[in-house]
Amino acid sequence: MYCVQCGSPLEEREIEGRLRLVCPRCGYVAYRQLKVGAGALVEQKGRLLLVRRGPKAVFPGTWSLPAGYCEADESPAVAAAREVAEETGLQVRVGRLFDLYYFDDDPRGNGLLIVYEAEVLGGDLHADGKETTVVGFFGPDEVPGPICGAGHARLIDAWRARALDRWQPGDLPRYCPHCAHPLEERLAFQRRRLVCPACGFVHFRELKVGITVLVERGGSVLLVQRAIEPGLGQWALPSGFVEWDETPEAAAARELEEETGLEVTHLELVDVARYSDDFRGPGINLTYHAEVSDGDLQAGDDAGLARFFLPTELPPADEIAFQGHRRTLAQWQRMKSGRRPGG
């Protein structure tokens, strides 16, 4: 690299406790700067505007919010609106700041992604054919993948968490359980929560606790075809929620017996993961590996069918009900085929 002031070759020297490129002739020091990007979070009826990046773009084929780098003579808010117009054809009004994300996975350099909420004013939704090849609005459980780097994955996760918190029907209380006064939405403990203005009770929404059971027999895995929503007609691992007065292991054994007629002797915890693709609300799911001890395979309760599948017989991903189950089955299939993750 060469000095931008005098053209001399730069040398690496320790300056202010760090190795930097320095010009030995004129003393110029090249300070690496964070890049500044801007993007827009655009919603319509609870759905988020996303774009699929073109083959010549950085992170080709991935999905992201409309976003790009700020020009030297424009503010981040102006840059966000410009990127939306260029990548999607929509004209937007930029509103309040949503959040800021540091990223270090962009080959062009580390930077900050500044994201604003934005409202559609007009325009014709379409991809530009260069930076973007597909554009559209997606619900919290419809987000396509893979997700672009540079902070977009964390951003979309934050939006999904907020969307689920805001729009999921759930059985939110309307009256205080202590004094029966109507609850009101107020800022409490750094978030909008349901609060009783009479006695001060604060309703904290809690993650649900679910369990999933991975049962193998003769190199096959047990799946059930769901007879209810969510995932009506799709395949899933035996699963359900933990009752308030039972252990997760007891819940796993109960759900397996209710849905398949099988009993287990040994349960081994193999995964703990958060999920947010269930309309009944987000939660924590515990996955257990189980060994069958007794019982006759027969579908029941929430399951219409129950059968074992070889690794080569698994249903396609779009016929498997939950994102976590798709991930677990993909890992199981790779293990059975002797392939490493990502191989």
C-alpha positions as CSV (number, residue, x, y, z in Angstrom):
1,M,0.0,0.0,0.0
2,Y,1.1,3.6,-0.7
3,C,0.8,6.9,1.1
4,V,-2.2,8.9,-0.1
5,Q,-0.2,12.1,0.6
6,C,3.1,11.5,-1.1
7,G,2.9,8.1,-2.8
8,S,5.7,6.5,-0.8
9,P,5.3,2.8,0.3
10,L,3.8,2.5,3.7
11,E,5.5,0.6,6.5
12,E,3.9,-1.2,9.5
13,R,4.9,0.4,12.8
14,E,3.6,0.4,16.3
15,I,1.6,3.6,16.9
16,E,-0.4,4.3,20.0
17,G,-0.1,0.6,21.1
18,R,-1.3,-0.9,17.8
19,L,0.4,-1.8,14.5
20,R,-0.5,0.7,11.8
21,L,0.6,1.6,8.3
22,V,2.9,4.6,8.4
23,C,4.6,6.6,5.7
24,P,8.3,6.8,6.6
25,R,8.7,9.9,4.3
26,C,6.0,12.3,5.4
27,G,4.8,10.6,8.6
28,Y,1.2,10.0,7.4
29,V,-0.6,7.3,9.5
30,A,-3.3,5.3,7.9
31,Y,-6.1,4.8,10.5
32,R,-8.6,2.1,9.5
33,Q,-12.1,3.4,10.0
34,L,-15.4,1.5,10.6
35,K,-17.7,1.6,7.6
36,V,-21.1,3.0,8.2
37,G,-24.2,1.3,6.7
38,A,-27.8,2.2,6.8
39,G,-30.9,0.1,6.4
40,A,-34.7,0.3,6.8
41,L,-37.1,-1.8,8.7
42,V,-40.3,-1.6,6.6
43,E,-43.4,-3.4,7.8
44,Q,-46.9,-3.9,6.3
45,K,-49.6,-5.7,8.3
46,G,-47.0,-7.3,10.5
47,R,-44.8,-8.5,7.6
48,L,-41.2,-7.4,7.0
49,L,-39.7,-6.2,3.7
50,L,-36.7,-8.4,2.7
51,V,-34.6,-8.6,-0.4
52,R,-32.6,-11.5,-1.8
53,R,-29.1,-10.3,-2.8
54,G,-28.0,-10.8,-6.4
55,P,-25.2,-13.0,-7.7
56,K,-22.8,-10.1,-8.0
57,A,-23.6,-8.6,-4.6
58,V,-21.7,-9.3,-1.4
59,F,-23.3,-12.2,0.4
60,P,-24.9,-13.4,-2.9
61,G,-28.2,-15.3,-2.7
62,T,-28.8,-14.4,0.9
63,W,-31.7,-12.4,2.4
64,S,-31.5,-9.1,4.2
65,L,-33.2,-5.8,4.8
66,P,-32.8,-3.1,2.2
67,A,-29.4,-1.6,3.2
68,G,-26.1,-0.2,2.0
69,Y,-23.3,2.1,2.8
70,C,-23.7,5.8,3.5
71,E,-22.2,8.3,1.0
72,A,-19.9,10.9,2.6
73,D,-22.4,13.7,2.0
74,E,-25.6,12.0,3.2
75,S,-27.0,11.2,6.6
76,P,-27.8,7.6,7.6
77,A,-31.5,8.2,7.5
78,V,-31.2,9.6,3.9
79,A,-29.1,6.6,2.9
80,A,-31.6,4.2,4.3
81,A,-34.4,5.7,2.2
82,R,-32.2,5.8,-0.9
83,E,-31.3,2.1,-0.5
84,V,-35.0,1.1,-0.2
85,A,-35.8,3.0,-3.4
86,E,-32.9,1.6,-5.3
87,E,-33.3,-2.1,-4.1
88,T,-37.1,-2.4,-4.0
89,G,-38.7,0.5,-5.9
90,L,-40.6,1.8,-2.8
91,Q,-40.6,5.3,-1.6
92,V,-40.5,5.5,2.2
93,R,-40.6,8.0,5.1
94,V,-37.9,7.2,7.6
95,G,-39.0,7.3,11.2
96,R,-37.3,6.5,14.5
97,L,-34.1,4.6,15.0
98,F,-34.6,0.8,15.5
99,D,-31.1,-0.2,16.5
100,L,-27.4,-0.2,15.7
101,Y,-25.4,-3.3,14.9
102,Y,-21.6,-3.8,14.8
103,F,-20.4,-6.3,12.2
104,D,-17.1,-7.9,11.4
105,D,-18.0,-10.5,8.8
106,D,-18.1,-8.3,5.7
107,P,-15.2,-8.9,3.4
108,R,-15.1,-5.2,2.6
109,G,-14.4,-4.4,6.3
110,N,-15.8,-4.0,9.7
111,G,-18.6,-1.5,10.3
112,L,-21.8,-0.3,11.9
113,L,-25.3,-1.0,10.5
114,I,-27.8,1.8,11.5
115,V,-31.4,0.7,11.1
116,Y,-34.5,2.9,11.0
117,E,-38.1,2.1,11.0
118,A,-39.8,3.3,7.8
119,E,-43.3,3.8,6.3
120,V,-44.2,3.1,2.7
121,L,-45.4,6.2,0.9
122,G,-45.6,4.8,-2.6
123,G,-43.8,3.2,-5.5
124,D,-43.9,-0.2,-7.3
125,L,-42.4,-3.1,-5.4
126,H,-39.8,-4.8,-7.6
127,A,-36.2,-6.1,-7.5
128,D,-33.6,-4.0,-9.3
129,G,-32.1,-7.1,-11.0
130,K,-28.6,-6.2,-9.9
131,E,-28.2,-5.8,-6.1
132,T,-31.5,-7.7,-5.6
133,T,-33.2,-10.5,-7.5
134,V,-36.3,-11.0,-5.3
135,V,-38.2,-8.6,-2.9
136,G,-41.2,-9.2,-0.7
137,F,-42.9,-9.0,2.7
138,F,-42.6,-11.9,5.1
139,G,-44.3,-12.8,8.4
140,P,-42.3,-13.7,11.5
141,D,-42.6,-17.5,10.7
142,E,-42.0,-17.0,7.0
143,V,-38.5,-15.5,7.0
144,P,-36.5,-17.1,4.2
145,G,-32.9,-18.1,4.4
146,P,-30.0,-18.0,4.4
147,I,-29.7,-14.6,6.1
148,C,-27.1,-12.1,5.0
149,G,-24.2,-11.3,7.4
150,A,-23.2,-7.8,8.5
151,G,-25.7,-7.7,11.4
152,H,-28.8,-8.6,9.5
153,A,-29.4,-12.0,11.3
154,R,-29.4,-10.3,14.7
155,L,-31.6,-7.5,13.4
156,I,-34.1,-9.9,11.9
157,D,-34.1,-12.0,15.1
158,A,-34.9,-8.8,17.1
159,W,-37.7,-7.9,14.8
160,R,-39.2,-11.4,15.0
161,A,-39.1,-11.3,18.8
162,R,-40.8,-7.9,18.8
163,A,-43.3,-9.1,16.2
164,L,-44.2,-12.1,18.2
165,D,-44.5,-10.0,21.3
166,R,-46.7,-7.5,19.6
167,W,-49.0,-9.5,17.3
168,Q,-49.3,-13.0,18.6
169,P,-52.8,-13.7,19.8
170,G,-51.7,-15.6,23.0
171,D,-54.0,-15.5,26.0
172,L,-52.8,-12.2,27.5
173,P,-54.6,-11.1,30.6
174,R,-57.0,-8.1,30.5
175,Y,-57.6,-7.8,34.3
176,C,-55.2,-7.7,37.3
177,P,-55.2,-11.1,39.1
178,H,-54.8,-9.3,42.5
179,C,-57.5,-6.6,42.3
180,A,-59.4,-7.2,39.0
181,H,-58.6,-3.7,37.7
182,P,-58.2,-3.5,33.9
183,L,-54.5,-3.7,32.9
184,E,-52.8,-1.0,30.8
185,E,-49.7,-1.1,28.6
186,R,-47.0,1.0,30.2
187,L,-43.2,1.1,30.2
188,A,-42.0,-1.1,33.0
189,F,-38.5,-2.6,33.5
190,Q,-37.2,-1.2,30.2
191,R,-40.1,-2.7,28.1
192,R,-43.8,-2.1,27.3
193,R,-45.7,-4.4,29.6
194,L,-49.2,-4.9,31.0
195,V,-49.4,-3.0,34.3
196,C,-52.2,-2.6,36.9
197,P,-52.6,1.2,37.5
198,A,-54.5,0.4,40.8
199,C,-52.1,-1.9,42.7
200,G,-48.9,-1.8,40.6
201,F,-49.0,-5.5,39.5
202,V,-46.8,-6.1,36.4
203,H,-47.5,-8.9,34.0
204,F,-44.3,-10.5,32.7
205,R,-44.7,-12.7,29.6
206,E,-42.9,-15.9,30.0
207,L,-41.3,-18.3,27.5
208,K,-43.1,-21.6,27.1
209,V,-41.2,-24.7,27.8
210,G,-41.6,-27.5,25.2
211,I,-40.1,-30.9,24.8
212,T,-39.2,-33.0,21.7
213,V,-38.4,-36.7,21.7
214,L,-36.0,-38.3,19.3
215,V,-36.7,-42.0,19.1
216,E,-34.6,-44.4,17.0
217,R,-35.2,-48.0,16.0
218,G,-33.1,-50.0,13.5
219,G,-31.5,-46.9,12.0
220,S,-34.9,-45.1,11.6
221,V,-36.4,-42.2,13.4
222,L,-39.9,-41.8,14.7
223,L,-42.1,-39.0,13.3
224,V,-45.8,-38.2,13.7
225,Q,-48.1,-36.4,11.3
226,R,-49.8,-33.6,13.1
227,A,-53.6,-33.6,13.3
228,I,-53.9,-30.1,14.6
229,E,-52.4,-26.6,14.1
230,P,-49.7,-25.5,14.1
231,G,-48.4,-27.7,11.3
232,L,-51.6,-29.5,10.5
233,G,-50.8,-32.4,8.1
234,Q,-47.0,-31.9,8.4
235,W,-44.5,-34.3,10.0
236,A,-42.8,-33.6,13.3
237,L,-40.9,-35.4,16.1
238,P,-43.2,-36.3,19.1
239,S,-43.4,-33.1,21.1
240,G,-45.5,-31.0,23.5
241,F,-45.4,-28.6,26.4
242,V,-44.3,-29.3,30.0
243,E,-47.1,-29.0,32.5
244,W,-46.4,-26.7,35.5
245,D,-46.2,-29.7,38.0
246,E,-44.1,-32.2,36.0
247,T,-40.4,-32.5,35.2
248,P,-39.3,-32.2,31.6
249,E,-38.4,-35.9,31.5
250,A,-41.9,-36.8,32.7
251,A,-43.4,-34.6,30.1
252,A,-41.3,-36.2,27.3
253,A,-42.4,-39.7,28.4
254,R,-46.0,-38.6,28.6
255,E,-46.1,-36.9,25.2
256,L,-44.4,-39.8,23.5
257,E,-46.9,-42.3,25.0
258,E,-49.9,-40.0,24.2
259,E,-48.9,-39.5,20.5
260,T,-47.4,-42.9,19.7
261,G,-48.4,-45.4,22.3
262,L,-44.7,-46.1,23.1
263,E,-43.1,-46.1,26.6
264,V,-39.4,-45.2,27.3
265,T,-36.9,-46.3,29.9
266,H,-34.0,-43.9,29.3
267,L,-34.0,-40.2,28.3
268,E,-30.9,-38.2,27.4
269,L,-31.0,-34.4,27.0
270,V,-29.3,-33.6,23.6
271,D,-30.3,-30.0,22.8
272,V,-31.7,-26.8,24.3
273,A,-32.9,-24.1,21.9
274,R,-35.1,-21.1,21.7
275,Y,-37.9,-21.1,19.1
276,S,-40.2,-18.4,17.8
277,D,-42.1,-20.0,14.9
278,D,-45.2,-21.1,16.9
279,F,-48.2,-18.9,16.8
280,R,-48.9,-19.8,20.4
281,G,-45.8,-17.9,21.5
282,P,-42.0,-18.2,21.7
283,G,-40.4,-20.6,24.1
284,I,-37.5,-22.9,25.0
285,N,-37.5,-26.4,23.6
286,L,-35.7,-29.4,25.2
287,T,-34.8,-32.3,22.9
288,Y,-34.4,-35.8,24.4
289,H,-33.1,-38.9,22.9
290,A,-35.2,-41.8,24.1
291,E,-35.0,-45.6,24.2
292,V,-38.3,-47.5,23.8
293,S,-39.1,-50.1,26.5
294,D,-42.7,-51.1,25.7
295,G,-45.9,-50.3,23.9
296,D,-47.4,-50.7,20.4
297,L,-46.9,-48.0,17.8
298,Q,-50.2,-46.3,17.4
299,A,-51.0,-42.6,16.6
300,G,-53.0,-40.7,19.1
301,D,-53.8,-37.3,20.8
302,D,-52.3,-34.6,18.4
303,A,-51.0,-37.1,15.9
304,G,-52.9,-38.6,12.9
305,L,-50.1,-40.9,11.9
306,A,-46.9,-42.3,13.4
307,R,-44.2,-44.1,11.6
308,F,-40.4,-44.7,11.5
309,F,-38.3,-43.2,8.7
310,L,-34.9,-44.2,7.3
311,P,-32.5,-41.3,6.7
312,T,-33.2,-41.6,3.0
313,E,-37.0,-41.5,3.5
314,L,-37.3,-38.3,5.6
315,P,-40.0,-35.9,4.3
316,P,-38.8,-32.8,2.6
317,A,-38.1,-29.7,4.8
318,D,-41.3,-27.9,3.7
319,E,-43.3,-30.9,5.0
320,I,-41.7,-30.8,8.5
321,A,-43.7,-28.6,10.9
322,F,-41.1,-26.7,13.0
323,Q,-37.8,-25.1,12.3
324,G,-36.2,-26.7,15.4
325,H,-37.4,-30.2,14.2
326,R,-36.0,-29.5,10.7
327,R,-32.6,-28.7,12.2
328,T,-32.6,-31.7,14.5
329,L,-33.6,-34.1,11.7
330,A,-31.0,-32.6,9.4
331,Q,-28.3,-33.2,12.0
332,W,-29.6,-36.7,12.6
333,Q,-29.5,-37.4,8.8
334,R,-26.0,-36.1,8.5
335,M,-24.8,-38.3,11.4
336,K,-26.4,-41.4,9.9
337,S,-24.9,-40.8,6.5
338,G,-21.5,-40.1,8.0
339,R,-21.3,-36.5,6.8
340,R,-19.9,-33.7,8.9
341,P,-22.1,-30.6,9.5
342,G,-22.0,-28.4,6.4
343,G,-20.5,-31.2,4.4
